[in-house]
Amino acid sequence: MDVWHGGRDAALPGPEVSPFDRHPRLAVAGILIVSFAILALVAEAGLRFLVNYRIDYYTYVTTSNSTHVYPYGEMHINSFGYPDVEWNLSDKRPRIGVIGDSVTAGVGAGAGYRYTDILGQRFPDRVFFNFAGVGADGISGDAVIQDILAHVHRFGLKKIVYGMNLNDILPTAAGRDAVQESAPIKTLDYVRSYFDGLRGRSYLYNALRTQAKFALLRLGYEVHGMEAFELMPVKNESAIHDTATRINKLARALREQGVGFCTVIFPYEMQISSEASRIYRAQGIKWEPAFDAGLTQQTLLSYFDGSFRTVNGLKAFRETANRSARVGEYFVYNLGDKLDWNHPNRAGHRVIAEYLASQATDCVTP
């Protein structure tokens, strides 16, 4: 009996088509993704042995009592949201409010070792309230001044001490607005918003982020994306003038309320150490020659109206080391994921505090 096979014209099954042939673009994309993932894992593992700094130096873990634990020490956050111990508002001792940025907060030093803590120990007859975060971007405008006045009334402050970081030097609001539209700042803001949670966790992300920051520093930008106006005091004299004008305005507003005011200007490491200056220049960081000699501070002082006390912190370090300090002796330098010439370590905070306590007592007297 013959078996029928469908006749001469019946379609015969062809060779099986692989997924790569059916979807070549998806296949290539998949291969690239897998390859990238493998390379990322290898890089992540390898960088753990190659990186010689703490990738979590500027990040923290929070304990149950709202203490932020950093590699360099602890930061206690009180019930008012400031990096300080709990304040006793029934205490009748005169209160001095200290405003400023991360230097005043104690990055690189930790609670108990900041200049505000040391001053509190040296002068037990008065209380220093650490308001780090108020004035974190300097005295940038009227809103900051009003915020400071509100703190004066709320906490019954007798004096305001402004711990001024040199990167607080900024042009007028119009000038800052123009800078905010620059590509470096927009790019940094985007990266921070979506990826910075990986900063202290991923060695690969941290390494890429660090190299990007180094590139910006070499181009003359701060790590936050703004131009480093302070490093070029001749070129940026107008920005220094604008900054001094705003600080003068704050001093007048406080004086009208019967509140004292003092500004403490912190130096950069390359200004207090010849070795640091050589090392930072070798890393490609640029600044005007007069910056080493303190021209930024001198120009700032020349524009202050003379109605308030100003302490040039550069003098404190010059009297201590006269530019003979080793790199990293008084500043963080390279312990974290950036070249850090503006955060004093514990030794640096002690130099500042001792100078204020011995040479500028009027600055920290209510």
C-alpha angles and dihedrals in degrees: 000000000000119000116221114228099187099275135269096303099049112126114250119216112261128215115293113263114229123227088247090060094044095048109018096163094051090046093053091046090051092050091050092048093050091045091049091049091051092048091047091052091048091048091046091053095043095049090058087070098037103046110090099191136066109267088197095050093113097034127072149197120234121227124208093267094057094259115146111218116207130175089255097047145292134308117204116208113206127209091270090059098251128125097254143089118281110287122231103216091188089064108113097205114114113268127225116194116212116200130185146099136286092315090062090042087058105245104177094020112050133209115323093026103065123107090251091054093047091049089051089055093047094048109038091166091074137041126234115207111201107217096174107168093044100100091010089149093038125255090320100165150319093304091063091047091052090048091053092049089051090054090049091057096039096051101029094240120187096193142014121217113194113206099205120203113201090237087066086081106110137154124247120297091266091054092048092049090056091050092048089063092058119117096242093056095044091049093048092048091052093049093047093049096053109023112022092097084078094057097098096029110047120058091196095052091044092051092050091045092049093051090050090052091049089053091052092048091053089051090054101260129128117243088258091058101257121121113266094243093170094063092061105047095165095048093042101039090127091059090051089050091050091050093050090049091056092047090050088053091052091050091052092048091052093045090055088057092049092250124137123232137201132174122210112195114206119212130224122247095248088060094057101036129051089197092053090049091055093046096048092047089050087055089059099258112147132204137154114273091240090060090074089058092052101258092148091059093042092052091048091050091050090059096047111103095230095241095114139042117265125190118199103212090197088075091057092058094039090055090048101044110358091218092307093108117122118242108269093018095111103008135054093248107166106350092109138034098292142044098268113196097149105055113082116214122222092286090050093051089051091053090052094046095046091050092051091046095049108025104026107031091145088065092061099035117104 
